[in-house]
Structures are given as C-alpha cells and as structure tokens.
Amino acid sequence: MNNTTQRTDPRVLRTRQLLRDAVIELLEEMDIEKISVNRIAERAKINRVTFYLHYRDLPDMLEKMADEMVEDILQVVNNDDNDHESVEEENLRILESLLKHIAENAKFYKVILTSKRSPIFTDRLFNLMAEIISAHQEKKEGAAEHSKMPIQKDIAVWYGSAALIGTVISWLRDDMPYTPVYLARQISMLRAN
C-alpha cells in the first residue's frame, strides 16, 4: 500500500481475507455454480450482511480477487528494476520473483489455475502475462539486432503467455517438484534456444 492511499482498517482486511479463504476452500470442493453467499459466509464464520458490506455478490468478489491478483503480480514483477541488467538477466529475475510469489501463495494459485471452476483468474493472468511479455519483447527488440526471420510480435506474445501459464499450471498440479529458482532457470534456457 502506498502512502497516498488511506490505511484500511485491519478488521476489514481480516474479514476480506476470511472471505477469500472461504471461497478458495469452497472452490476446492465444488463447482462455482454451487457456491452461494450463504456458504461463503458460513465457511468464513461471518454473517451474510458482513459479506454484502464488502461485495455485491460472488461475481463481484471474484472480480475483485482477480484485480488483487493482478496488482500483486505487477508489484512482484515491477519490484526494484535494475537498469544495469541485461534483458536476459532481467527476464530471469522477474520470472524467479513471479514463481516465488506463486509458490508462496500456492494454495490460491493451484485452486484458481488448475481447476476450470473460475476462468476469470486464468483469463486475467493470461492477459497480464501477454502485456508483460509484450513489453519485454519490445525491450528485447530494441536491444538486439533484427534477426533474419523475425517472429511476429503477437504470435510471440501468445506463445510465451500460453507456454508460461501452462508450465506454471503443470508445476502446481504436480505439487511444485522444483524450486521457483530452478524452474525459472529451466524456462529461461528453453526460451534462449
């Protein structure tokens, strides 16, 4: 949280976390269509009225959770840019930071990315990765000489986003058998070839 925004009451933050945790637990157990505000409130051990103080309905809550996910990832990947790094070093650092963030929040990401119960998160993540990859592709193009067979930018972005998200989903489904740093280095080596 930056200094220009007002501090949110810790009780509000705690309640929102209880609600988010309840939704994630319920998504592990059932299809999203079966999740009701009553079930969320019951699981979070709050009353329905409290839920409505924070969100209009479940779709509103999911939208806001997806927005928070995007903000968290942007904060992670934009953290302490080092202008002295090469493009490859910067990409590796960003990838390592992203994978560490996902590992630290593994339960959340495993539920939202490995199930087909709530596509809003996967769609948002795909769009975010496309933007990040696009920005880094432009930086890479500016730093490198043009190759003999240039790859169309949109195709490179689609491929990079889908490959990265697919790899992360498989990593999560397999209960993260590799450390974030190791996985980031492996992905970087694949991208270099």
C-alpha positions as CSV (number, residue, x, y, z in Angstrom):
1,M,0.0,0.0,0.0
2,N,1.5,3.3,-0.9
3,N,1.4,6.5,1.3
4,T,-1.2,8.3,-0.9
5,T,-4.0,5.9,-0.1
6,Q,-5.7,5.7,3.2
7,R,-5.0,2.9,5.5
8,T,-7.7,0.2,5.6
9,D,-9.0,-0.9,9.0
10,P,-7.2,-4.2,10.0
11,R,-10.6,-5.7,10.8
12,V,-11.8,-5.0,7.2
13,L,-8.6,-6.7,5.9
14,R,-9.1,-9.6,8.2
15,T,-12.7,-10.1,7.1
16,R,-11.8,-9.9,3.4
17,Q,-9.1,-12.5,4.0
18,L,-11.6,-14.8,5.7
19,L,-14.0,-14.4,2.8
20,R,-11.2,-15.1,0.2
21,D,-10.0,-18.1,2.1
22,A,-13.6,-19.4,2.3
23,V,-14.1,-19.0,-1.4
24,I,-10.8,-20.8,-2.2
25,E,-11.7,-23.7,0.1
26,L,-15.2,-23.9,-1.5
27,L,-13.7,-23.9,-5.0
28,E,-11.5,-26.9,-3.9
29,E,-14.7,-28.7,-3.0
30,M,-17.3,-27.8,-5.6
31,D,-18.2,-26.1,-8.8
32,I,-18.6,-22.3,-8.7
33,E,-22.3,-22.6,-9.6
34,K,-22.9,-24.3,-6.3
35,I,-21.2,-21.7,-4.2
36,S,-23.6,-19.3,-2.5
37,V,-23.1,-16.2,-0.4
38,N,-24.6,-18.3,2.5
39,R,-22.0,-21.0,2.1
40,I,-19.2,-18.4,1.9
41,A,-20.4,-16.6,5.0
42,E,-20.9,-19.8,6.9
43,R,-17.4,-21.0,5.9
44,A,-15.8,-17.7,6.9
45,K,-17.8,-17.7,10.2
46,I,-19.4,-14.3,9.5
47,N,-22.9,-13.3,8.7
48,R,-24.3,-12.6,5.2
49,V,-24.7,-8.9,5.9
50,T,-21.0,-8.6,6.5
51,F,-20.4,-10.2,3.1
52,Y,-22.6,-7.6,1.5
53,L,-20.6,-4.8,3.2
54,H,-17.6,-5.9,1.1
55,Y,-19.0,-7.3,-2.1
56,R,-22.3,-7.0,-4.2
57,D,-22.3,-10.8,-5.0
58,L,-20.0,-13.7,-5.8
59,P,-19.1,-12.4,-9.3
60,D,-18.1,-9.0,-7.8
61,M,-16.0,-10.8,-5.2
62,L,-14.2,-12.9,-7.9
63,E,-13.6,-9.8,-10.0
64,K,-12.0,-8.0,-7.0
65,M,-9.9,-11.1,-6.2
66,A,-8.7,-11.2,-9.8
67,D,-7.9,-7.5,-9.6
68,E,-5.9,-8.1,-6.4
69,M,-4.1,-11.0,-8.0
70,V,-3.1,-8.8,-11.0
71,E,-1.9,-6.0,-8.6
72,D,0.1,-8.5,-6.5
73,I,1.8,-9.9,-9.6
74,L,2.5,-6.5,-11.0
75,Q,4.1,-5.4,-7.7
76,V,6.2,-8.6,-7.7
77,V,7.4,-8.3,-11.3
78,N,8.0,-4.5,-11.2
79,N,9.9,-4.6,-7.9
80,D,13.3,-2.9,-7.9
81,D,14.1,-2.6,-11.6
82,N,17.9,-2.8,-12.2
83,D,18.9,-0.8,-15.2
84,H,22.3,-2.4,-15.2
85,E,21.0,-5.9,-16.0
86,S,20.9,-7.4,-19.5
87,V,17.5,-8.2,-20.9
88,E,18.1,-11.9,-20.2
89,E,19.1,-11.2,-16.6
90,E,16.1,-9.0,-16.0
91,N,13.8,-11.6,-17.5
92,L,15.3,-14.3,-15.3
93,R,14.9,-12.1,-12.2
94,I,11.3,-11.3,-13.0
95,L,10.5,-14.9,-13.7
96,E,12.1,-16.0,-10.4
97,S,10.2,-13.4,-8.5
98,L,6.9,-14.4,-10.2
99,L,7.4,-18.1,-9.4
100,K,8.4,-17.4,-5.8
101,H,5.2,-15.4,-5.4
102,I,3.2,-18.2,-6.9
103,A,4.9,-20.8,-4.6
104,E,4.3,-18.6,-1.5
105,N,0.6,-18.5,-2.5
106,A,0.4,-22.0,-3.9
107,K,-3.0,-22.9,-2.5
108,F,-4.6,-19.9,-4.1
109,Y,-3.0,-20.3,-7.4
110,K,-3.4,-24.1,-7.5
111,V,-7.2,-23.7,-7.0
112,I,-7.7,-20.8,-9.4
113,L,-5.5,-22.1,-12.2
114,T,-5.7,-25.8,-12.1
115,S,-9.5,-26.1,-12.0
116,K,-11.9,-25.0,-14.6
117,R,-14.2,-23.7,-12.0
118,S,-13.4,-20.0,-12.4
119,P,-11.9,-18.9,-15.7
120,I,-11.8,-15.2,-14.7
121,F,-8.4,-15.8,-13.0
122,T,-6.8,-17.7,-15.8
123,D,-8.1,-15.1,-18.3
124,R,-6.7,-12.2,-16.2
125,L,-3.4,-13.9,-15.8
126,F,-3.2,-14.7,-19.5
127,N,-3.9,-11.0,-20.3
128,L,-1.3,-9.8,-17.7
129,M,1.4,-12.2,-19.0
130,A,0.7,-11.1,-22.5
131,E,1.2,-7.4,-21.5
132,I,4.4,-8.2,-19.6
133,I,5.8,-10.4,-22.4
134,S,4.9,-7.8,-25.0
135,A,6.7,-5.1,-23.0
136,H,9.8,-7.3,-22.6
137,Q,9.6,-8.3,-26.3
138,E,9.7,-4.6,-27.3
139,K,12.7,-4.1,-24.9
140,K,14.4,-7.1,-26.4
141,E,13.8,-5.9,-30.0
142,G,15.2,-2.5,-29.1
143,A,18.4,-4.1,-27.6
144,A,19.1,-6.7,-30.2
145,E,19.8,-6.6,-33.9
146,H,16.9,-7.8,-36.1
147,S,17.2,-11.5,-36.9
148,K,16.9,-12.9,-40.4
149,M,13.5,-14.3,-39.7
150,P,11.6,-12.0,-37.3
151,I,8.8,-13.6,-35.3
152,Q,5.5,-11.7,-35.5
153,K,5.1,-10.0,-32.2
154,D,1.5,-11.1,-31.4
155,I,2.5,-14.7,-32.1
156,A,5.5,-14.5,-29.8
157,V,3.2,-13.0,-27.1
158,W,0.5,-15.7,-27.5
159,Y,3.1,-18.4,-27.4
160,G,5.1,-17.0,-24.5
161,S,2.0,-16.4,-22.4
162,A,0.4,-19.8,-23.1
163,A,3.7,-21.6,-22.5
164,L,4.4,-19.9,-19.2
165,I,0.9,-20.3,-17.8
166,G,0.8,-23.9,-19.0
167,T,4.1,-24.6,-17.3
168,V,3.0,-22.9,-14.1
169,I,-0.3,-24.9,-14.1
170,S,1.6,-28.2,-14.6
171,W,4.1,-27.3,-11.9
172,L,1.2,-26.5,-9.4
173,R,-0.7,-29.7,-10.4
174,D,2.5,-31.8,-9.6
175,D,2.8,-30.0,-6.2
176,M,5.8,-27.9,-7.3
177,P,8.5,-30.6,-7.6
178,Y,11.1,-27.9,-8.5
179,T,12.0,-24.7,-6.6
180,P,11.0,-21.4,-8.2
181,V,14.6,-20.5,-9.0
182,Y,15.3,-23.9,-10.7
183,L,12.1,-23.7,-12.7
184,A,12.8,-20.1,-13.7
185,R,16.3,-21.1,-15.0
186,Q,14.9,-24.0,-16.9
187,I,12.3,-21.8,-18.6
188,S,14.9,-19.2,-19.4
189,M,17.1,-21.9,-21.0
190,L,14.1,-23.1,-23.1
191,R,13.5,-19.5,-24.2
192,A,17.1,-19.0,-25.1
193,N,17.1,-22.0,-27.5
